[in-house]
Structures are given as structure tokens and as C-alpha cells.
Amino acid sequence: MKKTTTTTLLLLTATAAVAQLDTASYPTERRQIRTLLHGPGGPERVSCPSDVVAVGAKGDISYSVQQWKGVQTKEKLVFKSVTPVPGTEIIRIYGGTSAVVNWLADVRLLVDGHDVALKVRRLEVFIKKETGWCRVAGQGTEVDEKIHPISH
């Protein structure tokens, strides 16, 4: 009986893990999210203007695009470009109206007058509103390529 119970629990756990990695359903919504990630423009284009939680590299939290831009100004930080590294997006859609997205960004910054280039692993949450998809949460972590080489 113990062996049957253990086997059943393992099978349920494995099934649940596979279900969480669904990256094929909702192909139209995936294309829409991918288009947002790869399109031109800044955070205003993809974020819900007054309904977003953005966590900065130093742990600061902004609750709107306006606050997020204020932090950048205070830190003398200018985003020159944020480019998705092709093939690194993991897009999971839930119910056709929400999405969790992991992706790798090639980021070029100007920080206090100095050029900075780095790779950032992003985790973002999108919701679908009447006007389309918009980001409600996002956080990035710098990838140390010496410790964690990037291959794709």
C-alpha cells in the first residue's frame, strides 16, 4: 500500500510539473506577447501606466511608469537599449488573459555618464485588458556571465 501511495504521489507531482511548463497553448497570445517584447519603445509601450510594480536592480519598488522613470532620473540612469536575446523567451499563458514571461535581455545603459553593457534575466507578468496586453510586474537580475555562461 505504501508503495502504491508513493508511486501515485510521484506521478501526480510529475504531471503537475509538466503542466506548469506548457509553452505551446495559446499561440495567438504568445505571438502578441513576443511582439511586445521585440517591439521598439520604452516601458510606456508595454506597461500598464498606473498599474505596475517594477523592482529595480537595487531593490527599489515603483508603482507606476512615472515613479520608475523618476528613480532612473535620480540614479542618473538612461536606458539606451533593451534587446531580447532571441530564443530565450519562456512565455506561459494562463486562461488567455495573463502571462508570465522569462527572457534574457541585452541591456545598454548610460549610468552617471558611463556606458554600461550587461545581460539581464527578466521576469515579467502581463495581463490582457480591453486595449491589449500590458505589463503589471517586472524585475530583472543581472547575469554574471563568468559564473553562469549564457548559451542558447
C-alpha positions as CSV (number, residue, x, y, z in Angstrom):
1,M,0.0,0.0,0.0
2,K,2.8,2.4,0.9
3,K,4.5,1.7,-2.5
4,T,1.2,2.4,-4.3
5,T,0.7,5.7,-2.5
6,T,4.2,6.8,-3.1
7,T,4.0,5.9,-6.8
8,T,0.7,7.8,-7.1
9,L,2.1,10.9,-5.4
10,L,5.2,10.9,-7.7
11,L,3.0,10.6,-10.8
12,L,0.8,13.4,-9.7
13,T,3.8,15.6,-8.9
14,A,5.4,14.8,-12.3
15,T,2.1,15.6,-14.1
16,A,1.8,18.9,-12.3
17,A,5.4,19.8,-13.1
18,V,4.8,19.1,-16.8
19,A,1.6,21.1,-16.8
20,Q,3.5,24.2,-15.5
21,L,5.9,24.1,-18.4
22,D,3.2,24.5,-21.1
23,T,4.8,26.7,-23.7
24,A,2.6,25.7,-26.6
25,S,-1.0,26.5,-25.9
26,Y,-2.5,29.9,-26.7
27,P,-0.3,30.5,-29.8
28,T,-2.0,33.8,-30.7
29,E,-1.5,35.3,-27.3
30,R,2.2,34.1,-27.3
31,R,2.8,35.9,-30.6
32,Q,1.2,39.1,-29.2
33,I,3.5,38.9,-26.1
34,R,6.6,38.2,-28.2
35,T,5.7,41.2,-30.5
36,L,5.6,43.4,-27.3
37,L,9.0,42.1,-26.2
38,H,10.6,42.6,-29.6
39,G,9.0,45.9,-30.5
40,P,10.5,49.4,-30.3
41,G,9.9,51.8,-27.4
42,G,10.2,52.0,-23.7
43,P,8.2,50.9,-20.7
44,E,5.3,53.2,-21.6
45,R,4.6,50.9,-24.5
46,V,4.3,47.7,-22.6
47,S,3.5,48.6,-19.0
48,C,0.0,49.4,-17.6
49,P,0.8,53.1,-16.9
50,S,-0.5,53.3,-13.3
51,D,-0.9,49.6,-12.5
52,V,2.6,48.2,-12.5
53,V,5.1,47.1,-9.9
54,A,8.6,47.5,-11.1
55,V,11.5,46.3,-8.9
56,G,14.8,47.9,-9.8
57,A,18.3,46.5,-9.6
58,K,18.9,47.9,-6.1
59,G,15.5,46.6,-4.8
60,D,13.7,49.8,-5.2
61,I,10.0,49.5,-6.0
62,S,8.0,51.7,-8.3
63,Y,4.2,51.5,-8.6
64,S,3.8,53.4,-11.9
65,V,5.8,54.1,-15.0
66,Q,6.2,57.7,-13.8
67,Q,7.7,56.6,-10.5
68,W,10.0,54.2,-12.3
69,K,11.3,57.0,-14.6
70,G,11.8,59.2,-11.5
71,V,14.1,56.5,-10.0
72,Q,16.1,56.5,-13.2
73,T,16.5,60.2,-13.2
74,K,17.6,60.2,-9.5
75,E,20.1,57.4,-10.2
76,K,21.4,59.2,-13.4
77,L,20.5,56.1,-15.4
78,V,19.4,56.2,-19.1
79,F,18.4,53.1,-20.9
80,K,19.9,53.2,-24.4
81,S,18.6,49.9,-25.5
82,V,17.0,46.7,-24.1
83,T,17.0,43.9,-26.7
84,P,15.6,40.4,-26.1
85,V,18.2,37.7,-26.9
86,P,16.4,35.6,-29.5
87,G,15.2,32.2,-28.4
88,T,15.4,32.9,-24.6
89,E,11.8,33.7,-24.1
90,I,9.7,31.4,-22.0
91,I,6.1,32.5,-22.3
92,R,3.4,30.8,-20.2
93,I,-0.2,31.9,-20.8
94,Y,-2.9,31.3,-18.2
95,G,-6.6,31.4,-19.3
96,G,-5.7,33.5,-22.3
97,T,-5.7,36.7,-20.1
98,S,-2.5,36.6,-18.1
99,A,1.1,35.6,-18.9
100,V,4.3,35.0,-17.0
101,V,7.4,35.7,-19.2
102,N,11.0,34.9,-18.5
103,W,13.6,36.3,-21.0
104,L,17.2,37.4,-21.4
105,A,17.9,41.0,-22.3
106,D,21.0,42.6,-23.8
107,V,20.9,45.9,-22.0
108,R,22.9,49.1,-22.9
109,L,22.8,51.8,-20.3
110,L,24.3,55.2,-19.6
111,V,25.0,55.4,-15.8
112,D,26.2,58.7,-14.5
113,G,27.7,59.4,-17.9
114,H,29.4,56.0,-18.3
115,D,28.4,53.3,-20.9
116,V,27.4,50.0,-19.3
117,A,26.6,46.8,-21.1
118,L,25.1,43.8,-19.4
119,K,22.8,40.8,-19.7
120,V,19.7,40.8,-17.5
121,R,17.3,37.9,-16.9
122,R,13.8,39.4,-16.8
123,L,10.7,38.0,-15.1
124,E,7.5,39.8,-16.1
125,V,3.8,39.4,-15.6
126,F,1.3,40.6,-18.3
127,I,-2.5,40.9,-18.2
128,K,-4.8,41.3,-21.2
129,K,-7.1,44.3,-20.9
130,E,-9.7,45.6,-23.4
131,T,-6.9,47.7,-25.1
132,G,-4.5,44.7,-25.3
133,W,-1.6,43.2,-23.2
134,C,0.3,45.3,-20.7
135,R,2.9,44.5,-18.0
136,V,1.8,44.7,-14.4
137,A,5.0,43.5,-12.8
138,G,8.7,43.1,-13.7
139,Q,12.0,42.5,-12.2
140,G,15.5,41.9,-13.7
141,T,18.6,40.2,-12.4
142,E,22.0,40.8,-13.9
143,V,23.5,37.7,-15.2
144,D,27.2,37.2,-14.3
145,E,28.4,35.5,-17.5
146,K,31.7,34.5,-15.8
147,I,29.8,32.4,-13.3
148,H,26.8,31.5,-15.5
149,P,27.8,31.4,-19.2
150,I,24.9,32.1,-21.5
151,S,24.2,29.5,-24.1
152,H,21.1,29.3,-26.3
